[in-house]
């Protein structure tokens, strides 16, 4: 930022005026700009035009490719619409300002300064107007309307916050499938986040663009959950063995032990939610990053809930309301923000 502040001061008569550096800097610094989806791109390109070290390396950063980011000086920065930003946004020290997520971990697969486009086919079905209109009754805390509401029909959900995993760490970012033949134009990458889990490397490929829905805070929790809201709780350590959950897998199965016979269950193929997977990602922030990467790999969106603000029962009901099949429960440092 020292270079940018130097340019902003306009003390050097040999430097160009701010409004003459680029169309984006002219728009931003003269105030000729309207709110909209292009605003955060204009902000970033205006800042880049003030940095003499950036040169022409970042000139291909463009709002026409929202699935983009760039590496610069040992960090990566991502648009909020890019799956890399959605996944790495849960990491420690990462924040979101004006539609940009960073600073995130760098990668040795990229140049020191490089624009990156990510392959991220959209996953999931859109909510219909009927599903939007029936959110309230489908997620009613009492369940289906009835004459009587027996106490036995409700369960108080209290996840295990004592047995917390500390064996998952983000190891590196991997960018694949780029033809490096000296072409300066930006290329589309397939990307994976490689995790170190119990001393072994596990790359998780981000195959789909999914959404992470922030759970609304509840009041005076924990609350009870009606028995008809089926859920399945799983520890973050066991997530690596859970497979084919969601519309892009033919079945859902686990292989807790090598050689153990897999149990196949028909997966969801529509917006109707039959069961919600609750991932207990308590502990370090990398646990939530792993849970988000897993969701992108299998093409399932998730409700993300800070357990200090939203109880497990309310998060499950929100998932049913939004027609998503995964809830990520976390209590890491980001919940303190």
C-alpha positions, -999 to 999 in steps of 0.1 A, spaced: 0 0 0 30 24 3 31 27 -35 -6 33 -37 -5 60 -9 24 77 -27 4 80 -59 -27 91 -40 -8 120 -24 0 133 -59 32 150 -47 54 139 -77 48 162 -107 62 135 -130 35 110 -121 2 109 -140 -29 123 -124 -51 98 -107 -80 102 -132 -57 97 -162 -42 63 -151 -71 41 -164 -108 42 -171 -114 26 -137 -94 52 -118 -112 79 -137 -145 65 -128 -137 59 -91 -117 91 -83 -140 114 -101 -171 98 -86 -187 89 -119 -199 55 -109 -232 39 -101 -237 11 -75 -239 -24 -90 -220 -56 -96 -191 -38 -114 -183 -16 -84 -158 -39 -66 -140 -46 -99 -136 -8 -105 -123 -3 -70 -96 -31 -74 -86 -20 -109 -83 16 -97 -59 5 -69 -39 -16 -93 -35 13 -117 -19 32 -88 7 5 -82 37 8 -105 50 -27 -96 18 -43 -109 26 -33 -145 5 -50 -171 4 -84 -154 -31 -77 -139 -46 -59 -169 -68 -90 -177 -87 -87 -144 -122 -82 -157 -158 -82 -143 -168 -104 -173 -151 -132 -155 -165 -132 -120 -148 -166 -113 -114 -148 -110 -87 -137 -87 -50 -129 -88 -17 -136 -70 3 -107 -60 33 -104 -36 29 -137 -18 -9 -136 -14 -39 -144 -35 -71 -124 -37 -105 -136 -50 -138 -122 -61 -167 -131 -38 -182 -149 -68 -153 -172 -72 -154 -206 -55 -118 -202 -42 -129 -171 -23 -160 -189 -9 -138 -217 4 -108 -198 16 -129 -171 31 -132 -193 62 -94 -194 67 -76 -176 95 -67 -140 88 -89 -137 57 -115 -110 54 -139 -96 29 -138 -59 18 -158 -44 -11 -164 -78 -27 -128 -90 -25 -117 -119 -2 -81 -120 11 -53 -121 18 -53 -158 11 -26 -184 8 -3 -181 -22 6 -209 -46 39 -220 -62 19 -231 -93 14 -194 -102 36 -166 -112 45 -139 -86 19 -116 -103 -8 -134 -123 -45 -132 -130 -64 -165 -125 -97 -178 -139 -112 -208 -122 -133 -235 -138 -164 -238 -117 -196 -251 -132 -227 -241 -113 -242 -268 -90 -277 -271 -76 -312 -262 -86 -329 -228 -82 -357 -224 -58 -391 -222 -74 -415 -194 -64 -436 -221 -46 -406 -232 -25 -398 -196 -16 -434 -190 -6 -435 -221 16 -403 -215 35 -421 -206 67 -444 -237 70 -417 -260 58 -393 -249 86 -419 -243 113 -403 -252 147 -435 -270 158 -435 -291 126 -467 -300 108 -499 -283 120 -517 -306 145 -541 -307 174 -516 -319 199 -478 -315 201 -463 -343 222 -431 -335 240 -416 -368 228 -418 -355 192 -390 -330 199 -353 -335 205 -329 -311 222 -298 -310 200 -265 -304 217 -235 -312 195 -202 -324 211 -180 -294 215 -154 -312 237 -140 -338 213 -125 -313 187 -102 -323 159 -68 -305 155 -54 -327 128 -64 -308 96 -44 -281 81 -44 -264 47 -12 -275 30 -12 -257 -4 -33 -246 -33 -29 -265 -65 -37 -251 -99 -39 -276 -128 -45 -279 -165 -28 -247 -177 -7 -248 -209 25 -228 -201 39 -219 -235 47 -183 -228 12 -171 -237 6 -140 -214 -32 -143 -216 -49 -156 -185 -60 -192 -186 -87 -212 -169 -75 -235 -142 -89 -265 -124 -81 -260 -87 -77 -281 -56 -70 -274 -20 -45 -298 -5 -49 -306 32 -26 -323 56 -47 -348 76 -30 -369 102 3 -366 84 -10 -375 50 -18 -352 21 -53 -352 8 -61 -329 -23 -98 -319 -25 -107 -306 -60 -131 -277 -61 -153 -291 -89 -185 -270 -86 -196 -235 -77 -218 -238 -46 -232 -213 -22 -226 -210 16 -256 -194 33 -249 -176 66 -273 -188 93 -294 -162 110 -287 -158 147 -312 -174 170 -323 -162 205 -321 -181 238 -309 -213 222 -303 -242 221 -338 -251 208 -356 -284 202 -360 -300 168 -392 -317 155 -386 -353 147 -396 -349 111 -365 -328 104 -342 -357 97 -305 -350 102 -272 -368 104 -243 -354 125 -207 -362 116 -173 -351 129 -150 -333 106 -125 -362 109 -150 -386 94 -159 -363 65 -131 -376 43 -148 -410 43 -182 -397 33 -188 -398 -4 -214 -390 -31 -236 -369 -9 -258 -347 -31 -271 -345 -67 -237 -351 -84 -232 -385 -69 -250 -417 -77 -251 -428 -41 -239 -418 -6 -214 -441 11 -187 -442 37 -156 -464 40 -144 -459 75 -120 -487 73 -101 -501 43 -119 -531 29 -151 -523 47 -182 -529 25 -198 -496 15 -234 -489 22 -252 -473 -8 -281 -450 -3 -300 -433 -31 -290 -396 -32 -311 -365 -35 -320 -356 -71 -344 -327 -65 -348 -297 -42 -368 -318 -17 -346 -323 14 -349 -358 29 -320 -355 53 -295 -328 63 -259 -336 70 -245 -316 100 -207 -313 98 -192 -304 132 -162 -283 122 -154 -270 156 -118 -260 164 -93 -244 141 -105 -225 110 -89 -250 86 -117 -275 97 -143 -252 82 -122 -247 51 -120 -284 46 -158 -287 51 -164 -260 24 -139 -277 0 -157 -310 5 -190 -293 -3 -176 -278 -35 -161 -312 -45 -195 -329 -43 -215 -300 -56 -237 -293 -25 -244 -259 -10 -245 -255 28 -258 -233 56 -228 -221 76 -235 -215 113 -214 -201 141 -225 -222 171 -220 -193 194 -248 -174 176 -271 -201 161 -280 -234 176 -279 -267 158 -317 -271 156 -322 -237 141 -295 -243 115 -311 -276 104 -344 -259 100 -328 -231 79 -313 -258 57 -348 -273 51 -361 -238 44 -334 -231 18 -336 -266 3 -299 -275 10 -287 -307 24 -256 -297 45 -250 -276 76 -215 -266 87 -212 -259 124 -181 -239 135 -169 -220 165 -135 -208 152 -119 -174 155 -141 -160 128 -171 -162 150 -155 -136 173 -155 -110 145 
